[in-house]
Amino acid sequence: MDEKRSKEDLLQYIGDAEDLPFMYKIVANNTIMKFNINLNDKFDIDKDEVKFGFNMHIESKRSAT
């Protein structure tokens, strides 16, 4: 399984260098990203719920062979 984790490896796969801090690693055909989240002191991890939404643009390139 091919794994890419270095800054140089990841830069070739992102469209904007500002996105680099969110990239964690690429394993095989999967991109793993990390997002830092600050929750306030009143957040109850057992009772409260957090939902995330992402606006993503995905471009797929396939070979004709």
Backbone torsions as a table, in degrees:
resi	resn	phi	psi	omega
1	MET	NA	124.5	-178.6
2	ASP	-81.7	127.8	179.4
3	GLU	-123.2	132.2	177.7
4	LYS	-118.3	126.1	-177.5
5	ARG	-136.3	-21.8	-176.6
6	SER	-72.2	157.5	-180.0
7	LYS	-56.6	-41.9	-179.1
8	GLU	-65.1	-40.5	178.2
9	ASP	-62.6	-44.5	-174.0
10	LEU	-73.4	-33.6	-176.8
11	LEU	-58.6	-31.8	-177.6
12	GLN	-72.2	-12.9	-177.3
13	TYR	-104.1	-7.2	-178.7
14	ILE	-109.2	149.4	-178.3
15	GLY	-84.8	-21.7	-176.5
16	ASP	-135.6	123.9	-177.4
17	ALA	-60.7	-21.6	177.8
18	GLU	-67.4	-17.4	178.8
19	ASP	-82.4	-10.3	-175.9
20	LEU	-55.9	-40.7	179.8
21	PRO	-60.5	-20.7	-179.2
22	PHE	-88.1	-16.9	-179.9
23	MET	-79.6	128.3	178.8
24	TYR	-100.6	-57.5	176.1
25	LYS	-166.0	165.3	174.3
26	ILE	-120.6	124.9	179.2
27	VAL	-124.3	121.5	-177.2
28	ALA	53.9	-116.3	-178.4
29	ASN	-108.9	24.9	-177.0
30	ASN	-120.0	133.2	175.3
31	THR	-102.1	124.0	-179.6
32	ILE	-107.9	123.4	-177.2
33	MET	-118.1	153.4	177.7
34	LYS	-124.9	138.9	177.9
35	PHE	-128.5	125.8	176.0
36	ASN	-77.2	135.8	-179.6
37	ILE	-132.3	129.5	176.2
38	ASN	-105.6	118.0	178.4
39	LEU	-103.7	143.3	-178.7
40	ASN	-74.4	168.7	-175.5
41	ASP	-64.0	-23.9	-178.4
42	LYS	-81.3	-7.1	-179.3
43	PHE	-70.6	126.5	178.1
44	ASP	-102.7	108.3	-174.2
45	ILE	-62.7	-23.9	180.0
46	ASP	-85.3	-25.1	-173.8
47	LYS	-114.9	-33.3	-176.3
48	ASP	-82.5	157.3	-176.6
49	GLU	-121.8	141.7	177.6
50	VAL	-123.3	133.0	177.7
51	LYS	-125.6	146.0	-179.2
52	PHE	-123.5	145.3	173.5
53	GLY	-128.8	143.6	-178.0
54	PHE	-129.4	138.3	173.3
55	ASN	-102.9	103.4	-173.8
56	MET	-117.5	143.1	172.4
57	HIS	-112.7	118.8	-178.0
58	ILE	-117.6	130.4	177.2
59	GLU	-118.6	122.9	-177.2
60	SER	-108.1	132.0	178.1
61	LYS	-119.5	125.7	-178.8
62	ARG	-122.6	147.0	178.0
63	SER	-82.5	148.4	178.9
64	ALA	-80.2	-6.4	-177.3
65	THR	-91.5	NA	NA
